[in-house]
Amino acid sequence: MSLAPDLLAIDAGNTRVKGGWFADGNLVRHEAWRTADVVRIFASDVPPRVIASNVAGPHIGAQIMEQCALNGAALHVIRSLPAQCGVVNGYREPAQLGTDRWAALIAARAASDGACLVVVAGTATTVDMLHPDGRFLGGVIVPGLALMRQSLSRGTAQLPDEEGAVTDFPASTPEAIANGALKATLGAIDRMRATLAQASGAPPRVLISGGAAPALLPHLDTTKAFEWREHLVLEGLRRIAREAFG
């Protein structure tokens, strides 16, 4: 007989909200909706404990809090701390680090005891450096693939917001835009990977997550240690929950 979920982890992002139901530490179900539809996550199977990362603003946070109260669930909303679960926060003001990035770093630390580059590709793409000793060394934020394309369309008079094919030899404006967004993102990953390799003295493992990750994966250098971890933020939330709920 399968165990009933005892923890719901919520990753509320700018575009999507992801839910992960855990039973005895194992992810047994996951769903995703538009962030505006966050209440749908509480339509069924609300476990007694809920842990959440919310970067979507106070309105979404209030809805999560209200739904937990209605369902009698204990809620813990995470914050980015100076140190937690083996990760030391390198930000001058630790609380400024996005909580989704913090959870992803904690999951990466559990997955690897060496240098690790943590890439989360969504509305924005974040590329964060984790030293072998657990120190978060900083990272970069670039617009996500779709946001790059949209910004060119909105900020210029004649560049279209159309899907273009990925090709080595772009032969149309939509193709030029699509390939520019892709190569800019891949370039950010490669540069940060090189920076971390120099800082740590060894080539880092690269973990990639997020809704836009599948668009990046076919174009990564397969000679390097890239690994897709679909639920990296949810994994980190589960680890934080052990500390938060005891």
N, C-alpha and C positions, 0 to 999 in steps of 0.2 A: 504494500500500500504506500502510495506517495505521501510525503509529509506536506502538511498545510504550510503555506508561506508564513514566516514569522517576522519578515522585514520587507518593507517597500522602500526602495531607493528611487528618488526623483531627481532628474537632471533637467532643470528648467532653463532652456537656452533662449536665444533671441528669436529663433524661428520655430523650433520644435521643443516639445517636452517629452523626455524619455522616462519610462518607468521600468524598474526591474524588481521582480518579486523573488526573494531569496527564502529558501528553506534549509535550515541547518548549514548556512554558509554557501549554499549552491544556488546559482541562478536557475530558476525553474520556468520563468516566463519573462518576456519583455515586450513592450509595446511603445509606439511613438505616435504623437498627434501634433497638430499645430499648437503652439504655445497658448494661443487664445482659447483653446479647448481643454485647458488643464483639468477642469472638473471631471472630464471623462475618465481620468485615471482612477477615480474613486467610485466608478460605477459598480464594481464588484471586487471581491477578494481584497478587502482592506485589512492588512495584518495589524497586530497590536502596536507595532513600532514603525515609524516612518522617519526616514532621514532624507534631507533635501539639500541640493545646491541650487540656488536661484540667482541667475544673472539677468533675469527678465524684468526686474523692477518690483516695486512694492505692491502694485496691484495684483500681480501673480502670486507674490508671497502671501498676501492677505487671503486669497482664495485657497491656497494650500492649507493655511492655518485654520480657516473656517471649516474646510472639509474634514480635516483631522479631528477637530472638536466634535463635529456632527457624528463621526464614526467612532468616537471614543479611543482614538489612536494617539499614543505619545509621539510628539514631533520634536525632532532635533534639526535645526537649520544650521548648516556648517558655516564657519568663518575660516578665513585663511590666517593661521596662527604663526608665531615665530618658529615653532617646531612642533611636529606631530608625526607619529607613526614612522619614525626614522628619517624624516625629511626635515632639513633646516631651511627656512625661508630666507632667501638672499635679498628680498626687497628691502629698501630703506624703511618703508612703511608696510609691514607684512600684510595688513588688512586690505591694501589696495589690490593685491593679487586676486584675480577672478577665482571664485571658489571652484568652478569647474576645472580650471588649470591646476589648482591645489589638489583636488581629488585625483586627477590624472597622474600627477607626480607621485602621489602616495601609492597608487596602484603600480606605477612603473618601478618604484623602489622595491616593492614586494616581488616583482617579477624579475628583477635583475640586480645583482650586487656590483655590477661594473658601471662604467659611464653609460648614460642613456639619454637619447634625444627623444623628447615626447612631442609628437605632432598631433594636434586635434584640428581637423578640417571641417568647418561648418560655415556659418554665415561669415565668420572671420576664421582665419587659420592661425593658430598659435604654434610656435616652435620653441620649446623650452629645454634648457640644458640641466642635466642632473649629474653631478660629480659622483665618482664611486664611493665617496665617504658620506653621501646623502645630502650634500649641499646643493640647493637650487641656485644655479649661477646666473639666472636671468634668461630672458628669451625675447622673441619678437612677435608682433601681431601684424598680420597683413590682411587685407580684404580677402574674403573667400572668392572662389572662382566666379560664382554668379555675381557677387557684389562688384568685382572688378569690371565685368562686362557691363553691368547696369550703370556703373558710375561713368563709363565712357559715353554711353548713350545719353545719359541725363546731362552730362557736363559739356557736351559738344553739339554742334548744329547738325552734323551730317553723318555721324557714326551710328549705325543701326544696332538695336538690341536684338540680335538674331543669333541662333545657335550656329556655330561654325565647326567644321570637321577638324580634328587634330591631325596634322600632317607635317612632314618635314619641310614642305615647300608650300606655304600658304598662298593661295591664288585668288583670294577674294577678301574683302574687308571683314566679313564675319569670321573667316578663317584666321585672319591676322589677329583679331581681337581674342578669339578663343585660344590660340597658341601663345599669344602674349601673356594672358592670365596664367596659363599652365606653366610656362617657362619661368615667369616671375616667382611663382610658388615653389617650383622645384629648385630654383636658384637660392631662395631663402633657406630651404632645407639643407642644401649642399653647403652653403656658407656657414650655417650654424653647426652643422656636423663637423666641418673642418675646425671651427673655433673650439668646439668641445674636445675634439681629438687632441688638439695642441695643449689644452688646459689639463687634460687627464692623462696624457701620455699613451693613449691607446684608442683605436677606432671604436666609437660608441655603438651600442645597439640602438636601433631606431624603431620606436613603437609608434604606430599610426592608428588613429581612431577618428570618429566623427562621420557625419552623414555624407560629406563630400569625399571621404577617403577613397571609395571605389573608383572615382574619376582620376585619382592620382596614381593608384597602385600600378596600373599597366605601364606607366612611364618612368618608374623609379629604376635606378641602376641595380640590376639584380645581382651584381657582384658584391654588393654591400649588404649588411645585416639589417634588412627591413622586415618588420613583422606587423601584420594587421591585427589589432586588438579591438574588436568591434565595440566592446562595452567597457572601455578603460575607465571612464568617469564613474560608471555604476560600480565597478570593482573597487575603486577607491572609496566610494561612499560606504560600501559594505565594510571595509576595513576601519573606517572612522567610526562606524556604528558600534563596533566592538568596544571602543574606548568610551563613546558617548553614553551607551546604555549599560555597559558593564557586562 
